[in-house]
Amino acid sequence: MWEIDLKAQIFTFLLSLLLGGAFCLVYDLFQIFYSGKNKLLNAVADISYFIIIAFVNFCFLLVASNGEMRLYLVFGEIMGFFICKKTVSRVFSFL
């Protein structure tokens, strides 16, 4: 019979929160280096950010949930992104 390991799910949810925060910090770094410059450079930076984040997200889901798409992990990443955006990212906006 299949068991639901609550501790493992909580741990992976917390990891997804941290990963979402890391995605936000990487996005802020991309904004610092590429904002206000050439439009083509901004487009290349956005596309490269998307590719990097998609690859890291795929690897995380592959390791954390054996490749199964879990909604609570995606929700945790989104929550972590927005929590970081509302708190830690304000420091980057002053730089």
Secondary structure, DSSP 8 states (H G I E B T S, - for coil): -----HHHHHHHHHHHHHHHHHHHHHHHHHHHHHTTS-HHHHHHHHHHHHHHHHHHHHHHHHHHSTT---HHHHHHHHHHHHHHHHTTHHHHHT-
